[in-house]
Amino acid sequence: MTGGRLEDAFTDERLRAGARAALRALDGAVTAVEPIPLGNRKRTAVARFEMRGPVVVQVCTESTWLRTEATLLSLIRDRTGVPVPPVLGAGEHDGVAYLLTAYVAGDDLHERFTAVDPDVRTLLARSFGSYLAQLHDAFAFDGYGRLETPGAFSPPGDVLSPAHEDWADWFREYGLRAVDRLPAAFDPLRSELRGLFDDRPIEGRPQARLYPWDFRPGNALVADDRVTAVLDWEAPLAAPVSLSVAKAEFLVADWYVNEPAPLRAAFRTGYERVRPYPDVPTAHRVAAIAESAVDSAGRVTNPRYPELDREGAVAFHRDALEAALAGTDDRDR
């Protein structure tokens, strides 16, 4: 590891040892290790070498998360045209899981999305719609909720198993959890929001498909006006396509611009080139918006770029929820 700055990228010694073990499997001396922010549950860095291209190393103390992500990335590359990095290796060292993927060049689309030409932004939104439709075509499940790959590393498995069999129980819990973690500023809406999940029967057993819950420009790289990689596939879920579409459409279109209708239309066009666009019940749209409003650490998320401050972000999420409840978000224009 001579010349690398592993201690800067991974300040925890256990994580550092896991990264060291991962990188030992690759040929060549590491010349630098640069931390990059990616996800709340894992630590990620780019390792650069003298004689080979850079690689991305991720480490985490929960082996299930990275084992599942390694499996999902490999299956996405096998089954779809969605651009994801190739998996170079995955394993575990002294209780720390690691995942190695090829480094993909590109700019952070979160920073670029509002700056590109509007026609390019439309094409990018259309790409996201097409990618999501491909994922829905390629992955079907007989249950709902968190997907995991059972077993151990070496090699990663090829099975993704959902955690819940009952749709009503899982969706009610999912929706209420999203609503209940909203801060006090949302109290005037809370009773009506909870009523969508508490007071109304949740019927049927819809077909579950892959639900990449953080599928957004902020987790993508772009170069030459095209997406080069979609990143951060941790903790995937299985859910009906209507929930997945509601979440992705919100994060691709509404999140970034004041007039989201054209981007929504582009997203829908991209999706419909692969499969029919689903109807989205109000409860699914509300759950998607509420779940987007607060991150896993309990912080209100900040839409737009440059990002809104907390007061502006709260107003943004509250307006989106009010429009979804009222059915007045001009979605079909």
C-alpha positions in Angstrom: 0.0 0.0 0.0 3.0 2.3 -0.3 2.0 5.8 -1.4 -1.7 5.1 -0.7 -3.6 7.2 1.9 -5.8 4.4 3.2 -6.1 6.1 6.6 -7.7 9.2 5.0 -10.3 7.2 3.2 -11.1 4.8 6.1 -10.5 6.2 9.5 -11.8 3.1 11.3 -9.1 0.4 11.6 -11.4 -2.5 10.9 -12.7 -0.9 7.7 -9.1 -0.1 6.7 -8.1 -3.7 7.2 -11.0 -4.9 5.1 -10.1 -2.5 2.3 -6.5 -3.7 2.5 -7.6 -7.3 2.2 -9.7 -6.4 -0.8 -7.0 -4.5 -2.6 -4.4 -7.3 -2.0 -6.4 -9.4 -4.5 -5.5 -7.0 -7.3 -2.2 -6.8 -9.1 -0.1 -3.6 -8.8 0.9 -1.2 -6.2 -1.7 1.3 -4.9 -0.5 4.9 -5.4 -3.5 6.7 -3.9 -6.8 6.1 -2.1 -9.4 8.8 -2.4 -12.6 8.8 -0.3 -15.9 9.5 -2.1 -19.3 10.0 -0.4 -21.7 7.2 -1.4 -24.3 5.9 0.9 -24.9 6.1 4.6 -24.1 2.5 5.6 -20.8 1.9 3.9 -17.5 3.6 3.2 -16.3 4.0 -0.4 -13.1 5.1 -2.0 -11.3 5.1 -5.4 -7.9 3.2 -5.4 -5.4 4.2 -8.0 -2.6 2.0 -9.3 0.7 2.3 -11.2 0.0 -0.3 -13.8 -3.8 -0.7 -14.0 -6.9 1.4 -14.1 -8.5 2.6 -10.8 -11.1 0.6 -8.9 -13.8 1.5 -6.4 -13.6 -0.3 -3.0 -16.5 -0.3 -0.6 -16.4 -1.7 2.9 -19.2 -2.3 5.5 -19.6 -4.1 8.7 -22.9 -5.6 7.6 -22.0 -8.3 5.1 -25.6 -8.8 3.9 -25.7 -5.3 2.4 -22.6 -5.7 0.2 -23.3 -9.3 -0.6 -26.7 -8.4 -1.9 -25.4 -5.4 -3.8 -22.7 -7.5 -5.5 -25.4 -10.0 -6.5 -27.7 -7.3 -7.8 -25.0 -5.5 -9.8 -24.0 -8.8 -11.5 -27.6 -9.7 -12.4 -28.3 -6.2 -13.7 -25.3 -6.4 -16.1 -26.4 -9.9 -17.2 -30.1 -9.1 -17.7 -30.4 -5.5 -18.8 -28.7 -2.6 -20.6 -28.7 -0.4 -17.5 -25.1 0.9 -17.1 -23.7 -0.3 -13.8 -20.0 -0.9 -12.9 -18.6 -4.5 -13.3 -18.0 -6.4 -10.1 -14.3 -7.2 -9.8 -14.5 -9.0 -6.4 -16.4 -9.3 -3.2 -15.7 -11.0 0.1 -15.3 -10.6 3.8 -12.3 -10.0 6.1 -12.5 -10.2 9.9 -16.2 -9.2 10.0 -15.9 -6.5 7.4 -17.5 -7.0 4.0 -15.9 -5.5 0.9 -16.9 -5.0 -2.8 -14.6 -4.1 -5.6 -16.0 -2.6 -8.8 -14.5 -1.0 -11.9 -14.1 2.7 -11.8 -16.4 4.5 -14.3 -15.5 8.0 -15.4 -18.1 10.7 -15.4 -19.4 13.8 -13.7 -21.9 13.7 -10.8 -25.2 14.1 -12.5 -26.7 15.7 -9.3 -24.5 18.7 -9.9 -24.9 18.7 -13.7 -28.6 17.9 -14.2 -30.0 21.4 -13.9 -27.0 22.9 -15.8 -27.2 20.9 -19.0 -29.2 22.0 -22.0 -32.9 21.3 -21.6 -33.0 19.0 -24.5 -30.2 17.0 -23.0 -32.0 16.9 -19.6 -35.0 15.5 -21.4 -33.0 12.8 -23.0 -31.5 11.9 -19.6 -34.9 11.7 -18.0 -36.0 9.4 -20.8 -33.0 7.2 -20.2 -34.0 6.9 -16.5 -37.5 5.8 -17.5 -36.1 3.2 -19.9 -33.6 1.9 -17.3 -36.3 1.5 -14.7 -38.6 -0.3 -17.2 -35.8 -2.7 -18.0 -35.3 -3.5 -14.4 -39.0 -4.1 -13.9 -38.9 -6.5 -16.9 -35.9 -8.4 -15.7 -36.7 -8.9 -12.0 -39.9 -10.4 -10.6 -40.4 -11.7 -7.0 -43.0 -13.6 -5.0 -42.8 -11.3 -2.0 -42.2 -7.7 -0.9 -39.7 -5.6 1.0 -36.0 -5.9 1.6 -34.2 -8.2 -0.9 -31.2 -10.2 0.4 -28.8 -12.7 -1.0 -28.7 -15.6 1.5 -25.5 -17.4 2.4 -21.9 -16.3 2.3 -19.4 -14.7 -0.1 -17.1 -16.7 -2.3 -18.7 -16.4 -4.7 -21.7 -14.1 -4.2 -25.0 -15.9 -4.8 -27.4 -15.4 -7.7 -30.6 -15.3 -5.7 -32.4 -12.3 -4.3 -35.0 -13.2 -1.7 -37.8 -10.8 -0.4 -38.4 -10.5 3.3 -42.2 -10.3 3.4 -45.0 -12.4 1.9 -48.0 -10.2 2.8 -48.4 -7.2 0.6 -50.9 -5.3 2.9 -48.7 -5.7 6.0 -45.6 -4.6 4.3 -47.0 -1.6 2.5 -48.9 -0.4 5.6 -45.7 -0.6 7.6 -43.7 1.1 4.8 -46.2 4.0 4.4 -46.7 4.6 8.1 -43.0 4.5 8.8 -42.4 7.1 6.1 -45.2 9.4 7.4 -44.3 9.0 11.1 -40.7 10.1 10.6 -41.7 13.4 9.0 -40.8 16.3 11.3 -43.3 18.4 13.2 -43.7 20.8 10.4 -45.9 18.1 8.7 -48.3 17.7 11.6 -51.2 19.5 9.8 -51.0 16.8 7.1 -50.2 13.8 9.3 -53.7 12.5 10.1 -54.7 12.5 6.4 -51.4 10.9 5.4 -51.7 8.2 8.0 -55.3 7.6 6.9 -54.2 6.3 3.5 -52.5 3.4 5.2 -54.3 3.0 8.6 -57.9 3.6 7.7 -58.3 2.1 4.2 -58.1 -1.6 3.2 -55.0 -2.6 1.3 -56.2 -5.3 -1.0 -54.8 -7.7 -3.6 -51.4 -9.2 -4.1 -49.7 -7.1 -6.9 -46.8 -8.6 -8.8 -43.5 -7.4 -7.1 -40.7 -6.2 -9.2 -37.3 -4.7 -8.4 -37.7 -1.4 -6.5 -34.4 0.5 -6.5 -35.6 3.0 -3.9 -32.7 5.5 -4.5 -32.8 5.5 -8.3 -32.0 9.2 -9.1 -29.7 11.5 -11.0 -27.7 12.0 -7.7 -26.6 8.4 -7.9 -25.5 8.6 -11.6 -22.5 9.7 -13.6 -22.7 11.4 -16.9 -20.3 12.1 -19.8 -20.9 13.4 -23.3 -24.6 14.0 -22.4 -25.3 10.3 -21.6 -25.4 8.3 -18.4 -22.2 6.3 -17.9 -23.1 4.6 -14.7 -26.0 4.3 -12.2 -24.5 3.8 -8.7 -25.5 2.9 -5.1 -27.7 -0.1 -5.2 -27.6 -0.9 -1.5 -30.7 -2.3 0.3 -32.9 -3.0 -2.8 -36.6 -3.7 -2.3 -39.3 -5.7 -4.0 -42.6 -3.8 -4.6 -45.2 -3.2 -7.3 -44.1 -1.2 -10.3 -46.5 1.6 -9.3 -44.6 2.4 -6.1 -41.2 2.2 -7.9 -42.3 4.4 -10.7 -43.8 7.0 -8.3 -40.5 7.3 -6.4 -38.2 7.4 -9.4 -40.4 9.9 -11.3 -40.4 12.2 -8.3 -36.6 12.0 -7.9 -35.9 12.5 -11.6 -38.4 15.2 -12.5 -40.0 17.0 -9.5 -36.8 17.0 -7.4 -34.8 19.3 -9.7 -36.9 21.8 -11.7 -39.8 24.2 -11.1 -41.8 22.9 -14.0 -41.5 19.1 -13.8 -44.2 18.1 -16.3 -41.9 17.9 -19.4 -39.4 15.7 -17.5 -42.2 13.5 -16.2 -43.4 13.1 -19.8 -39.9 12.2 -20.9 -39.5 9.7 -18.1 -42.8 8.1 -19.0 -41.9 8.0 -22.7 -38.7 6.2 -21.9 -40.5 3.7 -19.7 -43.2 3.1 -22.3 -40.6 2.2 -24.9 -40.0 -1.0 -22.8 -43.3 -1.8 -21.1 -46.7 -0.1 -20.3 -46.7 2.7 -17.8 -48.6 1.7 -14.6 -51.4 3.5 -12.9 -50.2 5.0 -9.6 -52.6 5.0 -6.7 -52.5 8.0 -4.4 -51.2 6.0 -1.5 -48.2 4.8 -3.5 -47.4 8.4 -4.6 -47.7 9.7 -1.1 -45.6 6.9 0.3 -42.9 7.6 -2.3 -42.8 11.3 -1.6 -42.9 10.9 2.2 -40.1 8.3 2.1 -38.0 10.7 0.0 -38.4 13.6 2.4 -36.3 12.2 5.3 -33.1 10.2 4.9 -32.0 7.2 6.9 -30.4 9.3 9.6 -33.7 11.2 10.2 -32.6 14.4 8.4 -34.9 16.3 6.0 -33.5 15.9 2.5 -32.6 18.8 0.3 -34.0 18.9 -3.3 -32.8 21.1 -6.1 -29.2 22.0 -7.1 -27.9 24.2 -5.6 -29.8 22.5 -2.7 -32.5 24.2 -0.8 -32.0 25.0 2.9 -34.0 23.1 5.5 -36.9 25.6 5.5 -37.1 25.5 1.7 -36.8 21.7 1.7 -39.7 21.3 4.2 -41.9 23.6 2.1 -41.0 21.6 -1.1 -41.9 18.2 0.5 -45.1 19.6 2.1 -46.3 21.1 -1.2 -45.6 17.8 -3.0 -47.6 15.8 -0.4 -50.5 18.3 -0.5 -50.6 18.1 -4.3 -50.5 14.3 -4.2 -53.3 14.2 -1.7 -55.4 16.6 -3.7 -54.6 15.1 -7.1 -53.6 18.5 -8.4 -50.0 18.0 -9.4 -50.7 18.3 -13.2 -49.1 15.0 -13.6 -50.7 14.1 -16.9 -50.1 17.4 -18.7 
